[in-house]
Amino acid sequence: MINLQVRGEDDTIKARARHGVQWGSELADLDPSAFPMLGHLMPDADTVFNRRQVYSLLEEVPRLPAGVLTEELTRELVQLGRLVLDGQHLYLWFCGD
C-alpha cells in the first residue's frame, strides 16, 4: 500500500489521505510516456512531488484508465494536490511500504 501525505519542508505531516494506493498491475503497467508522474511511483519507496510536479500530476488524474485509482483516493489525491498548490513549501509524498 502506498500512502499519501502532504509535508512541509521541515518534514512535518500537514495532511494525509485516508485511502492509499493499492499497488497492482493497473498502476505498474501505466505507459510512462502518457503518465510520466504516476509512472514514477514504486511500491517500496517514497516518491515526492513539489508544487510544479503536483500541477503535472493533477493533469494526469482525469485521463487515468478505470481501475487504477479508486474514486475515494482520486478525490483525496486532488484535495491534497490542491493543498500543495495553494500553500508554500509543501510537498506531496507517496509513501511506499
C-alpha positions in Angstrom: 0.0 0.0 0.0 1.3 3.5 -0.9 0.0 6.2 1.4 -0.3 9.9 0.5 0.8 12.8 2.7 1.4 16.5 2.4 4.5 17.5 4.2 6.2 20.8 4.9 9.8 21.5 4.2 10.6 20.6 7.8 9.1 17.1 7.1 6.1 17.7 9.3 2.9 16.0 8.1 0.3 18.7 7.3 -2.4 16.3 5.9 -2.8 12.7 4.9 -5.2 10.6 2.8 -7.4 8.1 4.5 -7.2 5.8 1.5 -4.0 4.5 -0.1 -2.8 3.5 -3.5 -3.1 -0.3 -4.0 -0.1 -1.4 -6.0 -1.1 -3.7 -8.8 -0.8 -4.3 -12.5 -3.1 -1.4 -13.4 -0.6 1.0 -11.9 2.6 -0.9 -12.7 1.6 -1.2 -16.4 0.8 2.5 -16.9 2.6 3.9 -20.1 5.3 6.2 -18.7 5.2 8.4 -21.8 1.4 9.0 -21.2 1.6 9.2 -17.4 5.1 10.4 -16.5 4.3 11.5 -13.0 2.4 8.4 -11.8 4.7 6.2 -13.8 7.5 7.1 -11.3 5.7 5.5 -8.3 7.3 2.5 -6.7 5.6 0.2 -4.2 8.6 0.0 -1.9 10.0 3.6 -2.0 8.8 7.1 -1.3 8.1 9.5 -4.2 8.0 13.2 -3.5 6.4 15.8 -5.7 7.0 19.5 -5.5 4.4 22.2 -6.5 5.3 22.1 -10.2 5.2 18.3 -10.3 1.9 18.3 -8.5 0.4 20.5 -11.2 1.5 18.0 -13.8 0.3 15.1 -11.7 -3.2 16.6 -11.4 -3.4 16.9 -15.2 -2.8 13.1 -15.4 -5.5 12.1 -13.0 -8.6 12.7 -15.2 -7.0 10.7 -18.0 -6.3 7.6 -15.9 -7.8 4.3 -17.1 -10.6 3.0 -15.0 -9.5 0.9 -12.0 -6.1 2.5 -11.5 -7.2 4.6 -8.5 -10.4 4.3 -6.5 -12.9 7.2 -6.6 -12.2 7.9 -2.9 -8.5 8.0 -3.5 -8.9 10.2 -6.6 -10.8 12.7 -4.6 -8.3 12.8 -1.8 -5.4 13.0 -4.2 -6.9 16.1 -5.9 -7.6 17.6 -2.5 -4.1 17.0 -1.2 -2.7 18.3 -4.5 -4.7 21.5 -4.3 -3.4 21.9 -0.7 0.2 21.8 -2.0 -0.6 24.2 -4.9 -2.3 26.6 -2.5 0.5 26.5 0.1 4.1 27.3 0.3 7.0 24.9 0.8 4.6 21.9 0.7 5.3 18.6 -0.9 3.0 15.6 -1.9 4.5 12.4 -0.7 3.6 8.9 -1.9 5.0 6.7 0.9 5.7 3.2 -0.1 6.0 0.2 2.2 
